[in-house]
């Protein structure tokens, strides 16, 4: 086929790979690109559109996931049979339907224990309004220019300083890279790791991690989570080069990895130059019991730990800023790459967050939210612990969720059926398992987004739904 030509607007807030994905998808639906046609290779399209291969790969990955194209090993990417996809409507009808869907209110269950939600009532609107005014009303000429591929230096400096004081992470601003999500960070990181590397993942795990590896055809396997972190019993026999872990507050179990296992992992990684540990410091800001646990990276003496985190819990998921600290030896590879995806976070957003941190408002906000989330957690625990014949609780020392195991004899399907009847939404841990299983129904209870005045009603409804007496 002829080379694809699309108008990609790099000044838009929308990520470039999403723009490319939508344009290719629209052309397939409109039959401009026909069934069976071969798409350009990632390298060809990257060169033609002056975009990174990672951007092309991410766009193609989304199209594969939705069934618009297929990947044939050693051959390339081809357009799927359009007749096997949902019914295609005319452009005019599609716009009409999209408009209706956009304006239609989606009814969620009344009692929602949502993961990833923050307390909306205490978002720092006043401070963000102030810094947004600075960003848009003052003559910030530099903010309307293309920024550094790693992210604005001032924000990277604030992140580096914050991580040192709060998590013990050793870094310079030059080691920090900023992206719009953990998924994008992982995609960038896999671009600079050796091509033949394979991953060990925790099981259960955040599903998007596995999706990135699967989309990029990276070999991976799973190890179970025990009461004190990933199973390291046979660590000296591991044939994989990279371990992806959430040691401070494992997602979704809430387990904290003990020091002995951390040292084991660091020793394992130090024995080969191409071994790395990716430390996802998920939810670490909100620890309610005991002393704060330093990041694994703070113990690293050989440059083997890649540290990643986000502002999605500490500020809001809509901020869309994630960050990584790369070891110096990986920074060398990063700088040598010419097709690294970057610059996806709007510079005005970066400015607002950097000012929020610089003025110490971020630290005050964290202290305030830690008290609020602790109070919410305590309300829930106080109610649940009255019913030990129904619930076993774990992972409650840190973060904005914990795990409940149902011990009254109900199966997972029976629990889910009861939740639907009582208008409850709560996720089973089975949604995050890939290789192993739990012998009792287990659920991940998120509480960050529930207004404090509604907590008792939520938890009483949950208890009522599972009470078989």
Beta strands, then each sheet from edge to edge (+ up, - down):
strand 1: 69-72
strand 2: 76-79
strand 3: 111-112
strand 4: 176-179
strand 5: 199-203
strand 6: 220-226
strand 7: 229-230
strand 8: 242-245
strand 9: 276-280
strand 10: 305-310
strand 11: 322-325
strand 12: 391-394
strand 13: 401-406
strand 14: 424-425
strand 15: 427-428
strand 16: 442-446
sheet 1: 1+ 2-
sheet 2: 3+ 14+
sheet 3: 4+ 11- 10+ 9+ 8+ 5+ 6+ 7-
sheet 4: 12+ 13- 16+ 15-
end
